[in-house]
Amino acid sequence: MEQQALIDSLDTARFACPKCHQGKIIQISEYNIKKKKVNVKVKCRCGNTYGVILEKKSVSTQNTLLLGTFTSKGPKNCSGKVIIKRLNSKGLIIKTNIQQNILPGFKLFVEFVLDDAKQSIVKKDVIVTAKKGKYLSAEFTSNEHYDNLGPYLFFNKLYL
């Protein structure tokens, strides 16, 4: 029996192996899925292969193209330029300029410029939740956006 997994607003899907119950989070921005439901086969570390139906939520998501930089706050020092592909109150999807050795769980400091009238600079700490190639899904460490990001999210209807 195949299990279902919802693709959230940050293009991540969460599911677990039916045999060992080990959870997995995948980032699917690189695949450019157009259908509402997609069947995929997943191989677990325990060797079990199982089917998952990936289903997109009907939430309308708006893509952004905001330029910025990132710096890692973990055991590996890395930094670089990024493009913020999607942004909402929960987190963001980042495309790095080159493939980095960033793994889920790493903390990053992200700085980017909004496309508002003031060209506001936003500085946020995020935790990477999933990675696929140059794409990273990351959640904000704080859900309180009292800086210029809060009004930007509100006026662009990006709150979840």
C-alpha positions in Angstrom: 0.0 0.0 0.0 1.4 3.4 -1.0 1.4 6.2 1.5 0.5 9.8 0.7 2.7 12.8 1.4 1.7 16.4 1.0 4.1 18.9 -0.8 4.0 22.0 1.4 4.6 25.6 0.5 8.4 25.2 0.8 8.4 22.3 -1.8 9.2 19.7 0.8 7.4 16.4 1.4 7.6 14.4 4.7 7.0 10.6 4.9 8.3 7.5 6.7 9.4 4.0 5.8 6.7 1.5 6.6 9.2 -1.1 7.7 11.6 0.8 10.0 9.5 4.0 10.5 12.5 6.2 9.8 11.3 9.6 8.6 12.5 11.4 5.5 12.1 14.9 4.2 12.8 15.6 0.5 13.1 18.8 -1.4 11.4 18.7 -4.8 12.0 22.2 -6.3 14.5 20.8 -8.8 12.0 18.4 -10.3 9.4 21.0 -11.5 6.4 18.8 -10.9 3.4 20.0 -12.8 0.8 17.4 -11.9 -1.3 17.5 -8.7 -0.4 13.9 -7.8 2.8 12.1 -8.6 3.8 8.4 -7.8 7.4 7.9 -6.7 9.5 5.0 -5.5 11.7 5.6 -2.4 14.5 3.5 -1.2 15.2 3.6 2.6 18.5 3.2 4.3 17.2 -0.1 5.7 16.9 -1.5 2.1 13.1 -1.3 1.9 11.6 0.1 -1.3 8.2 1.6 -1.1 5.8 3.8 -3.0 4.7 7.3 -2.1 2.1 9.5 -3.7 3.2 13.1 -3.6 0.3 15.5 -3.6 0.4 19.2 -4.0 -1.6 21.4 -1.7 -4.0 23.7 -3.4 -2.5 26.7 -1.7 -1.4 29.2 -4.3 2.3 30.0 -3.9 3.9 33.0 -5.4 7.5 32.8 -6.7 9.9 35.6 -5.9 13.3 36.5 -7.2 15.2 38.2 -4.4 18.9 38.4 -4.3 21.0 37.8 -1.2 23.8 36.1 0.6 24.2 33.3 3.2 26.7 32.3 5.8 26.7 29.0 7.6 26.6 28.9 11.4 27.7 25.3 11.8 30.7 23.0 11.7 31.5 23.7 8.1 32.2 27.3 7.1 30.6 28.2 3.8 29.0 31.2 2.3 27.8 32.4 -1.1 25.2 34.2 -3.1 21.6 33.0 -3.3 18.3 33.7 -5.0 15.2 33.5 -2.8 12.9 31.5 -5.1 9.9 31.4 -2.7 9.1 33.2 0.5 6.4 33.0 3.1 5.9 33.5 6.8 7.2 29.9 7.6 10.4 30.0 5.6 12.0 30.2 2.2 13.3 28.3 -0.7 16.9 29.2 -1.7 18.9 28.5 -4.8 22.6 28.7 -4.2 25.0 29.9 -6.9 27.1 26.7 -6.6 26.4 23.3 -5.0 27.4 23.6 -1.3 28.0 20.9 1.4 25.0 22.1 3.4 22.9 19.4 5.0 19.5 19.4 6.6 19.8 20.7 10.2 22.5 23.3 9.4 21.9 26.8 10.7 22.3 29.6 8.1 22.4 33.4 8.4 20.5 34.8 5.3 20.6 38.4 4.2 18.5 39.6 1.2 17.0 42.7 -0.3 13.2 42.9 -0.6 11.6 44.3 -3.8 9.6 46.9 -1.9 9.7 50.7 -2.4 12.4 51.1 0.3 14.6 48.2 -0.9 14.6 46.9 2.7 17.4 44.6 3.8 16.3 41.5 5.8 18.6 39.6 8.0 17.3 36.2 9.3 18.5 33.0 10.9 17.1 29.9 9.3 17.5 26.1 9.7 17.8 24.0 6.5 15.1 21.3 6.4 15.8 19.7 3.0 18.3 19.9 0.1 18.3 18.8 -3.5 21.2 20.0 -5.7 21.4 23.8 -5.4 17.9 24.1 -3.9 17.5 24.4 -0.1 14.3 24.6 1.9 14.8 26.5 5.2 12.5 27.5 8.0 12.9 30.7 10.0 14.1 30.2 13.6 11.6 32.8 14.7 8.0 33.2 13.5 7.8 36.8 14.6 8.6 39.2 11.8 8.7 42.6 13.4 11.2 44.0 10.9 10.4 45.1 7.3 9.7 41.5 6.4 6.4 41.4 8.3 4.7 44.2 6.4 6.1 42.8 3.1 4.6 39.3 3.8 1.3 40.9 4.8 0.9 43.1 1.8 2.0 40.4 -0.6 -0.4 37.9 1.1 2.5 35.5 1.9 1.3 34.6 5.4 0.4 31.0 6.0 
